[in-house]
Structures are given as C-alpha cells and as structure tokens.
Amino acid sequence: MKQNSVFPTLSKQYLFQEIQTRRDAFQATNPEKKLLFLGIGDTTQPLAPSIVKSLIQTTQELGTAEKYVGYGPEVGEKQLREKIATVIYHNDFSSDEIFISDGVNSDLLRLMLLLEEGVSVAIQDPTYPAYFDTARIAKDANISFLSITDGPPDLTKAPEGSLVFLCSPNNPTGEAFTHAQYEKMVSIALARKLFIILDVAYREFIRGDFPKSIYEIEGAKKVAIEVGSFSKSSGFSGVRLGWSVVPKELCYENGSPAHSDFHRLFTAVFNGASILSQRAGLQILSPEGEKEITTQIDSYLEQAQLLREALRAKSFSVVGGDQAPYIWVKMENKTSWEGFDYFLKNLGIVVTPGIGFGPAGEGFIRLSGLARPEVISEAISRIQAM
C-alpha cells in the first residue's frame, strides 16, 4: 500500500492541534498561570431551553416501540430539509436540493470528491484553514490564494474553470460580503466558469444590510454551492448538524448536473446525521428556537466588540466583531506566532496566529468572543493592564 503523496508535504499538525500543543507545553512549565482560551472558536453557552427539551423528547420517543426509528434517509429527514428550504432559503429551493450532514468539514471533503484529480483551487486569504488541507488531501489540488487585505477577493485572478472557496462572514476577519460584492463575484464566476463553495457557518451573526446567502444574487445557482452549520449559531459544535445546498442548475462544463452526482456520493458514503440532532434542528428553526439563539448570538457579538474596543484603546489595529464573533488584530513588527507567544507569555491569553489562516494572515492574530463572560471580562482586564 502506497502513502498518499500529499501527507509528507503538509504541516505536521492541523492549526488548532498545534495551538493546543503549544498551550499545553507552556502550562506544563507554568502551572501557576491561569490561561484564558480565546483561540479555538468553540461555543460556551448552554443549549437553549427549547432545544434541550426537543433532545429529551426525541430520546424518550426512541425508547418506545411505537416511535423508535433506525436508519433515516441518508440525505436527511424530509421535514428538516423542507424547514431549511423554507426558513433559511425562503422557498427558493426544493427540499431535495438540501443535504443534511454532521457539519461543514465533512461536506467539504465530500464535495471535493466531485472534482477531477489535481483540480485548480483558489482560496480567499485569509480564511478557514480546512479549505486548504481538504483540497490538498482529497485532490492534491493546485492552490492559489486570493488576498482580501485590500478588499474582497478578486475572482478574475482565479484560474479559469477552477474551484473557489469563500467564507462570509469570514473566519477569521469577521467581515461579510456586500450585495454588490456578491454580484461582481457571481458575474465573474459565470464568465470564467468558476465553481464556488461558500461557507455560511456564521450567517446568523450577520447584522445590518448584508446578504446572508449568495443565492440572493441572480445567477448564483449556476455557479455556487453553500455549506452551512448549526455549530456556532446554536451551540451545536458538540451535537453536530449542518447542511449543503446543491442547486439542480449547477452543472459541470460538460453540462451534466452536479446535484445527481452529489446525491449518489452522499448516499454511498454517509448513513445520515443523528436523529437527535435533526429533530433539534427543527426546533432551532422554529420561532421559539430562533428567538433563543438570537439572544445568544447577540451576547457573543457584544463580547467580541468589548474585546475589540479594549485592544483599540491600547492602539492595536483591529477589525471584526460586527458580523462574526471574531476580532482580527494586527501585530506591529511581530510575526503571527510571535504575537501568539506575546499574548500567551505576557497576558496568559491563548489566541490564534493569523498565518494559520493563509499567507495574508501573517502578522495578525485572531481572538474569539465565544468564551464565557467571566473569561472575556478577565481577558479585558489583563489587556487594560498591559
């Protein structure tokens, strides 16, 4: 058996495992130091009451002969797919264009399997590192980066016929695309035969006049797939539930629809998301559930904004916090890992080095507003005492 030739070329650890390794090493030699974790963007607030009630109810039903169910449809329960089509996409899709999964990362890998070996991939830079690793591991892709340092990614610089990874609101910068920016990107994608995978995991954090979906743009169904998740918006990072939208209008260059291939692939490699997660997903999309998670999201955004203002008061250049729970901090005269070490050793705050999000992230760090309120409060106190 031969090894996948890509693995020796990858970094030894995925970004967040590397952060944990360095954090643990520091803690081992400084056991008296209380560390504050603002690096990995994991949720900390408990599940909303109505969602907990749904999980309990489903568990009790599975304990009865009358309501027990085993395998469900691999693509997801129809009721949840219909709910996503209605509530999230305002009936702009049929339920069979929605695929229910256990989260974005799994869908990214499955979507890569639709494409030829060595496909050209362009990645918004900086952005979520899983896009790079997935493209390399799955297809040994030829990767280029589209910098967003001076504005939105310029899709004219993506190789013609390539796959483009986008994220809005973006992780790590926290910025969302405008309607005009989406229009330009869709127009370029149509002209250059680009295939867009858009990650909308933070769509529920968007406030103000920003599109929550690329499908608000005419023609987007012909060029784009959206992947979404309940992990951050609903505290499902441990419960696991996500979705993909694969429009029937999206076709390969030979005119064959990608939808039928994805359906065939999905049903072959996935047995379906947890019935508990899916039933809870229905509750998330109810009026009661939406009200509860909006309250939680607002509190996370407020925390991110408090962190942002504390750092600005110390003359750091900072963006983010308005459309996503992250703030993006420029470290003057320091590399990203030097910035990581500075915050760890001097403040006891674990952050994420920007270089982990792509070449354009060098010299930046990311802080998460998803921590517990008391952790955010203590972090602000330490920053103010710098």
Beta strands, then each sheet from edge to edge (+ up, - down):
strand 1: 36-37
strand 2: 98-101
strand 3: 120-125
strand 4: 142-147
strand 5: 163-167
strand 6: 195-199
strand 7: 224-229
strand 8: 242-245
strand 9: 317-320
strand 10: 326-330
strand 11: 349-350
strand 12: 352-353
strand 13: 364-368
sheet 1: 1+ 11+
sheet 2: 2+ 8- 7+ 6+ 5+ 3+ 4+
sheet 3: 9+ 10- 13+ 12-
end
